[in-house]
Amino acid sequence: MGQLADMGDKLVPPTHVVVGSMVVARYMEDMELYRARVVEVVDSKVTVIFIDYGNYQVSDSSSLYKLPIEVSEDRVAPSAVKVIMPGGEEWEDTEENREVVEALLEKENLTLNKKIGIFSVHGEDIIFSNFLKSKVTKYQKIRSASVMLKDSPLKQTFDQEIECLREESNQASGPLTDLKLVLTEGDKDRQADQSTTDLAMSESAVYEEEAVPGHSPHRFQASAAKSKYSGRWSVGDRVVAFWVVDNMWRVGVIHELFKNEAYVMCPEDQRVKPALVEISHLKPMGVPVDALNKMEAEIAGRRKDDAKQIADLHQRSVTDGNRNKIISSAIKTTNSTTDVKMMTPSLLLTAKEDDLCIFARTGAGSRYLQTLVSPENKKLCEKMVTSILSTDPLRMMTNPVSCFLIQKLIGYLYILPKSQQYDLLTPIKKNFSKLSLSAYGYHVVQAAITNLGLEQRETFILELENRVMLLSLLKSKYGTFVAQAGVPFFQLRTVTSLVNNLLGHVVELGCHPSGTFFIQQFLAQWGPSSIMDLLVEDILRHLRSLVHHPQGTYVVQALLKARADYHHMAMVTKWMVTNMEAVCKDKAAVQAIRCLIYLLSDKIMENMETQCSKLLDQMVNKLTDSAQQSRPLIIQASCHPVGHMLVVGLTKMGKKMGTDSRRRMLEMMMTYRSVLMADTHGCVVINNLQ
């Protein structure tokens, strides 16, 4: 809730956490605060249900907050209502049934009669028993003939939902015993449910085990984000997949699995490149590949005839009603780059908004539309924005293909009317957190921060002043790009706020694989400013934790480059000299000290010879005066796989050291020349001296 986000700094921990008490919990998927009720307490782990969404989550008791009176149940009623549907105990508790129920409950104009527990849409009752599979007792037989007579639940539920342009490819995977009959039926049966046809493939009886009772409610958690095919495949499965590049079905292996797509490789033919295949274009092994390819060839021939008819009708300047049908047909046949050539800007201008969005969610369609985004096509750009806003903007912004079209539109935002500019930016502002943490949505936010004007950009940058939001973004491999995009545009008030929010988190973020890049860029951009003094002091206090870490060492190097004055370099040099025995054996630490050596060398070239050369002398004296295993530390470091790089760096700066330090280092090298020549790494040091 928006009110809870504003109260983030004022929330206090609850005095007692017991079953039934109302609390505020942070949902781990988006790191936002929501109202919740405690349903179970086990030691320090608390199971809560989010009363406005119905999701369950296990949280630490220390992460909960007391629910403010302003948003209590008495004042703001819960948005989620628990309903026990009649006959629910007779239905099979499977992911498929849950997805069907979710799809039914997502219909528009859905109403609920709480007294009798009946859902209805436009006054027509929803009979769940018509869509859900009942439990099958052990050893109960299901004959293929009886299965074939039933309508597929998923067919009834998802027929109205167009997921991609090539819907007709979602064909049944049953045996094509009568190929002519299948071909004449066309696309009629291509939407058939996979599970139904899998049962129909077997002529013998099929047995199912009894459903496990007492299924945990946690399976419902975040299920709305899953694809309807998500539970069907896993990495490593052998499948029959459709390659869109050449419109061919092949046997492949799932290498990676995403929400709605799978990265499939073809082990049987090394010449075939791996492809990103939609989940709906996968079929189980056993489906005859030759029959599928023959069907595709037949459909492709039909498409060519349709395309020719479309072109003829378009040239004849038909009426607007027929024109819309032509556009819809053209869009539905667009599956490759070749088919896109038949689309023209004038045809797109008169297309339906839903059809244009479907076209934008295909690879070829998105690329084609991006080429049309320019000031010369102002009307078409307005048409694109109107279509995006009239359907589901969030879905378009998080789609792996259409997000790049929106990114391009934001780059040309100035050609749109002021009202459309505002309407396009509004969903980005409202869903800033979700988009920034999305694998594809972050591109849209990043484009908005980079391309917008000062006033519009500032509304997004101010989101980073929220401490919880900032930490969530920096720990995300996608959100960190959003935060980095705003660094060059920060105002002084934002820099001050970020410094205060980062204090105490420098080590955690500096060593984080995603957060470290923001800290480095933040130091590079704003490091010399006095506003950063507190953050710089925090880094210097934690040199040990940062210097020895593979990511943290780059934060120290960024600090040295940003504050390359004698005072800060002397502080780092003092710490390095004190801990030289550990530094010269650690790769990350050696990288940091080599960076310091080269910065000192640059300062010596700038006529600061006296001060900076003394810092180099301190390092050399520490290496020559200290001893390990009866040998000087410099000799031990020269024979070390990592430490010899430190010695090589010092020998290159020999002319910039003091005379005594340089002479002592060279004499010691010559004294132990035979020891160094007998070691692989020592030879590198000797060769560098020559």
N, C-alpha and C positions, 0 to 999 in steps of 0.2 A: 504494500500500500504506500502511496505517496506520502501520507502523513507520517508513517513510521520512519521513512527515509529522512524526513526533516527532523525527526526527534532522535536521530542516531546518537548524538552526543549527550542527550539527556536521559537515556534509558538506564535503569539500575537493575542489578541482579535480583531475582526473587528471593524472598526470605525462606520459603519452603517450597520444594517441588514434590507434589503428590499427584496421584492419578486423578484426573478431572480438573486440575487447575489450569487457568488460562495464562499463556506466556507469549513472548515474542521470540521467534526462532529464525535463524538465518538458513535459507534454502541453499544447499551446496552447489546446485547447478548454476545459479546466477548470482549467488552471494548477496541477495537482497533479503530484507527483513519482512516477515509475514506473521499474521496472527496464527496461533496454534493452541491445541489442547493436548495435555499430557494423557497418554493412554497406557503407558507402562514405564516403570522405573526399576532398573536393575543396576545396583551399585551406582556408578557415576554416569551410566548410559541411560538416556531418556528417549523413549519412543513417543513421537508427537504426530498429530494429524493436523495439516493446515486446513483450517475451517473454511477458508475461502476457495480452496481448490480440491480438497479431498485426498491429497498426496500424503503418504506416510514417510517418515524419516527418523533415523536414529541419530541423536545429537548428544554432545557432552553437556552435563548439567551446568558446567561453568560458562557455556556459550549462550545460555538462555537469559532473557530479560523479563522484567515484570511488565505486564500489559497495562499501558496507561489507561486511565478512566475515560479519556476522550475517544478511544477506539474500542471500548469494551463491547461485549455482545449486546448489552442493553441498548446502547446507542447506535451501533452499526451492526445490523443483522448479518450472519454468515452468508457468503455467496454460494457455498456448496451445501447441498441437502442430501442426506443419506436416505436412500429409498430401497426398500426390500421388494423386489419385483415378484409377483405371484409365479410359482412354478420354478423359481430359481434353483431349488435343490435338484431339479431334474436335468439341468443343463450341465454339459461337460465343461469343467474349469480349464480351458485351454486358451492360449494366446490368441488363437483365431477367433474364438467366441468373444473374447474381450475387445478385440479390434472391431468386430461387427457391432457390439453394443456402443462403443465409442462413436463409430460412424453414424449410428442411428440417433444418438443423443446430440450430435453436432448439427443436425438439420435446422434450418431457419424456422422461426415461428413455432418452436417447440414449447408446449405447455404441459403442466403436471397437475393432476387432480390429487392432492395430498390425502384426501379421505379414502379414496379407493386405490391409490397408487398406480394410476394409469397415465401413460404419456400419450400425447396426441400432437399431430401436425396438421394445421389448418382444419381442426375439428375432427380429423380422422384418427382413431386409436391405432397405436403401434402394437401389434401382436408379436412379441419377441419370439414366441415359439415357432413362428413362420420362418425365422431367420437363423436360429441357433440350433446347434447340434445337441441332441440329448445324450445322456450317459449311455454307454454300451456295456452291459454286464459281461463278465468274463465268459468266454466260449460262445457268446452270442454271434451268429453268423450274419454277415452282410453280403448279400448276393449282388453281383455286378448289375444284373437286370434291374433290381430295385433302386440302385444308385443312379442309374441312367435316367430313371423316371423323375427324379427329384431335381428341382431347380437349385442351382448353386447359391449358397448364402452370400458369397462375396459378389456374385454376379448381380444379385438384387440390390446389394448395398452400394457398390461402387460404380455401377454403370453410368451414373450421372456425373462422376468425378473424372475429368479429363486430366491425366497426369502428364502426358507428353503428346507430341504430334502423331506419333506412330502407334496409336492405340490398337490398330488392327493387328499389330504383331503379337499381342497378348493372347495367342491362340491356345487352345486346349492341347495338352501333351499326350492325348490318348493315341492308340494305334490307328494309323491311317489305312485300314484294311480296304476301304472303298475310296480311293483317291479321287475319282471322278465326282463322287457325291460331295466330298469335302470341297473341291474346287468350285463346283456350281453353287454351293451354299455361300461362297465368298467369305465375307468378314462376319457373317452372322454368328458363328460359333467361336470366334476367336477370343471372346471375352470370358470363356468358360472357366470355372474355378479349378485351380490346379489340383487341389486335394480330391475333388470329385472325379476328375478324369484319371488321376492316379489309381483310384479304386477301380474304375471301369476298365483299366488296362488288364487286370487280372481276371481270367475266366474261372479261377478257383475261388473258394470261399476265403474271405479276409477276416482275421480275428484281431480284436483290439482288447488290450488290458483295461481293467476297471480304473477309472480316474482316481487319483490319490486324494483322499478326503483331507479336509483341514488345510487347504492351501493358504499360504501366507498372504496377507493383503499387500505385502511390500512389492509383489509382482506388478501391481498396478502403478507403482511409482514411475513417474515420467514416461508412461507408456504412450502418451499423446504425441511424443516426439519420434516414435518409431514408425518405420514404414510398414505397410500391410504385408510385405514380404520378408521383414527383417528376421523373423525367427526361423525361416525356412532353409537358409544357407549358412555356411561357415567357411572360414579360410581353409584351403586344402581340398575342398569338395571338387569332384569331377562332374562337370555339367555340360549340357549342350547350350552354347551361347551364340548370340546373333552379332556378327561383325557388321556395323553400319557402313563401314568404308566401302565394302564391296557387296553388301546385302547377301551375305552367306552365313549359314549355320555351320558351326564346327564344334568338335569336342574340345573342351578346354578345362583348365584348372584355376580355381579362384585363388589369386595371389594376395589381394587385399580386398577388404569389404568395408564399404561406406554405408551411409544411411539408405540411399536409394540407388547406389551404383556399386559395381564390383569391378576390380581390375583383373582381367582374365587373360591367361597365357595359353597358347596353343602348343602343347608339347609334341604333337604329331607332325607339325610342319614348321620348321624353324624360320622359314621365310615369312611367315605371318607375324606381323608385329602385335605385341600385346595391346589390348584395347580396353577402354572404360565402357562397360556395358551396363545398361539399366537393369535393375533387379527383375523387372517384369519381362526382360528378354532372356531369362535363364530358364532352362528346363532340365529335368533330371535325366540321368543316363538311362538308356533304353529306348528313348524316343528316336525313331528312324530319321537320321540326318538327311539322307537322300530324299525322302518324301517331303521333308520341310523345305529343302532347297528347291524342289520341283514346284511346290506351292508358291514359294517366293517368286520364282520365275514367272508363274502364271499371273500373280498379283502385279508384278512389275510391268508386264505387258498391258494389263488393264489400266495401270496408272498412265502409261504413255498415251493411250487412247483418250483417257480423261483429260490429260494436259492439252492434247490437241483440240479437244472440244472446248475447253476453257479459253484457249487462245482465239478460236473462231468466234465464240460468243462475245468475248471482250472486244474484238474488232468491230462487231456489229452494233456496239453501243446499246445494250439492252437496258431494260428498266432497272430502277434502284433495287427493287425487291429481288429480281433475278441476279443482279450484280452481287449482292451480299452472299447469295448461295454460291456463286462462282468463287468469290474470295475465300469463303470457308473451305470449299473443296480444294482450292489451290494450296491453302495453308496445310491442310491435312495430308496432302501428298508430298509435302516438303520434308525430305529425309536426307538429302545430300546436297553438296555444293552445286551440283548440276541442276537440281530442281529449283534452287534459289534464284537462278537466272531468270525464271519466268515471273518472278515478283518484281514489281515496279513501284516507285514512290506513289504514283497516282492510285494504284491498286491498294496500297497499304492505307492511304488516306481514307478510303471508304470502307475499310475492313471493320468488322465488329471488334469491340474492345477486348472481349475474351479471346477471340482468335488471334489478335495481335500479341497478347501476353503469352499465349501458347507458343506462338512463333518465336518470341523472344527467349523462351526457355529451352530452345534447341541450340546446339553449337553453331550450325550454319546460319540459322536465323539471327542469333545474337550478333554474330560477326558482320552480317549484312546490314543490320540496323545500325551498328556502330559506324559503319562507313557513311551512313546517311546523316549522322548527327553533325550539323554544320550550320552556320548562319544562313546559308543559301536555302536550307530546308526548314525554315522556321516553323511553318505550319505542321509539317510532319513531326517535328520535335514536340510541339504542343500536343499533337495527337498521341504520341508515345507516352508522355507524362500523364495525360488524361486517362489512358488505358491502364497504366500502372496503378494510379490512385483509385480507380473505380473497382478494381478487383481485390487483390490482397497485397498491399505494398511490402509488408514484412516478408512474405513468401518470396516475392520477386527480389528483394534485397539480399536474402540469404540463399538464393539459388546459385549453384556453382557457375552458371552460364549467364543468366540475366543480370547478375550483380555488376558485371563489367559494362553492360549497357547503361545502367543507372550511374555508374562511375563516370562514364563519358558524358552523360547528360548534365551531371553536376559541373563538369568542366566548362560546359557551355550554358550555364545557368542564366547568364546575363541576357541571352536572346529570348528568354521566356517572359511572359507578363509577370508583374509583381505578385499577383494573386497565386499563380502557379508556382512561383519560386517558394512562397510561404507554405503552400500545400505540400510540396515535395520535401521540404526540410522538416516539417512538423513530425512525421513518423520517425525520422532519424533522431530527432531530439527526444521523443517519447520513449524510444527503444534504444537509447544510447548504449546502455549496458549490454543488452542482448546482442546487438549488432557488433559491438566492439569485441565481444568474446566469441563471436561466430567465426567459423573457418573461412567463410566467404563474405559475411556481412561487414567484417572490419575494413574491407576494401572501400565500401561506401562511406564509412565514417572518415577514413583516412583521406579520401578524395574531398570530402566536405571541408575538413580542416585545412587542406593544402590549397584549395582553389577558391574558397569563398573570400569575401571582403572582410575588412577588419571587424565590423559590427556583427556580422553573421557568424564569423569564426569564433568570436569571443564567447558566444553562448555555449559552444561545444567545449572550449578550453576551460571554462569555469567549472565544468563537471569534474575536472581533475583536482579541484581544490577540496573535493569530498575525500576524506582520508580512506574510507572503506573502498570507495570506487577506485582510487589511485592504486592501492595495494592489489586489488583484484586484477586490474589491467596489467600491472607490471609482472604479476606472476603467471600471466597467460601468454602463450606463445603467439597469440593473435593480438591480444589487447596491448602488448608492449609496442607494436607498430603504431597503434593509434596514439599512445602517449608520446612516442618519439616524434611523430608528425607535428605535434604541437610545440615542441621545444623551441624552434626558432621564432615562434610568434608569441611567447609568453610576455605578459606585462609584469612590471616589478611586483605588484601585489600578488600575482600568481606564483612568482618565484619564491617570495617570502613564505607563502602558504605551503608550497611544496617542501621547502627546507624544513619547516616545522613538522610536517607530516612524515618526512623521511627519517628524522632523528630517532635513533633506537632501532631502525630497520636497515641500516647501511650494510651491515655484514650479511644479513639474510638476503637482501636484494642484490648486493654486489657479487655474491657467490651463486645467485640463481641463474640458470641457463637463459632465462628470458629477461629478468629484471636487470642483469648486469649491463645490457646494452643501453638501457635508458639512463642509468647512472653515469656511464661513460659519456654519452652524448650531452647529458645535462651539465657535466663538469666541463666538457669541451666548449660548450656554448656560453655558460654563465660562470665558470670557475674563477676567472679573474675578478669578478665583482665582489665587493665587500659583503653583499647580502649572503654570500655562500660561506662566510667564515665559520659559522656553527657546524655546517655540514663537513667542511674540510677538517675541523678539529675532531669531529667524530670519526672520520676516516683515519686520521693519524693516531688516534687512541686505540684503534683496532688493526694496526698494521700486521700483527702476527697472524690473525685469522684471514686477512685478505691476501697478503704476499704469498703465502704457501698454497693458495687455492688456484686451480686452473683458470677460473673466471675472475676471481677476485684480484689476481695480479694485474689484469688490464685496468681495473678501477684505480689502482695505485699509479700505474703508468699515466692514465688520463689526468690524475691529480698533479703529477710532476710536470706534465706538459702545460697544464693550465696555470699552475703556480710555479713557474720556472725561475723563481727568485732565490737568492742565496739563503734566506731564512728557512724556507720550506725544504730546500734540497739538503741543507745542513741537518735538519731534524731527521730526515729519512736516512741520510748517510750515517748519522750517529747510531740509529737503530740497526742498520745493516752491519756496521762494524762490530757492535756488541754481540750480534747473533751470527757472525760470519761462519762459524763451524756448521751451523744448520743451513744457512743460506746457500753455501757452495755445493751442497748435495741435493738440492731441490730444484727441479726444472723451472717451476713457476717463479720461484724466488730469484733464480739466476736471470730470468727474463726481465724482472723488475730492476735488478741492480745493473744490468747491461744498459737498460734504458736510462738510468741515472748517470752512468758513465758517459754516454754519448751526449746527454744534455749538459753535463759539466764541461765536456770538450767544446761544445758550441759556445758556452759562456766564456771560456778561456780565449776563444777566437774573437770575442767581442770586448777584449781589453779588460776582462775581470780576472786576469791571470793569478794574482796573488791569492785571493780568497778561494777560488774554485780549485786551483792546483793543490791547495792544502787539503781539500776534501779527498782528492785522488790519493794524495800521500797517506792519508789516514787508512784508506783501504789497503794500500800496498804494505804499509808497516804492520797492519794486523795480520796479513798473510805471511809475511816474512818472519815476524817475531814469534808467532804462535807455532806450536809443534804438536803433531799427532803421530803416534807410533814411531817415535824417535826421528821423525822427518818433519821439516817445516810444512806448515799448512798449505803453502803455495805449491809445493811439490805433490802433496796428497791431492789437492784440487786438480792439478794438471793431469793426473792419471785417472781422474774420475770421469765417467761417461757424461756427466752434466757439468761438473765443476771446471773442466778444461775450457769451456766456452767463456767462463768468467775471466780466466787468466788470459785467453786470447784477446778479449776485449781490452784488458789492461795493457797488454804489450803493444797494441795498436796506438794507445795513447801515451806511449813512452816519452815522446818529445814534449808533451804538455805537462809532465810531472815535474816535481822538484828534482834537482840534480842528484841529491843524496838518495832519494827513493828509487830513482831510475837505476843508478849504479848498483845499489844493493840488490834489486830484483834481478838484474842481468848477471851479477856475480853468482847468485844462488842458482840460477838456471844453468850456468856453466859448471858449477860444482857438481850438480846432480844430472849432468848431461847424459851419462851412460844409463842412469835409471829411467830418464824420460825417453831415450831412444829405444829402450826395450819394451816400452808400452805404446799401444796403438794411439791412445789419446795424447800421450806425451809427445809423440812424433809430430802431431798437429801443432802443438805449442812451439816446438823447436823450429819447425818449418816456417812458422809465422815470424819468428825472430829473425830469420835469415832474409 
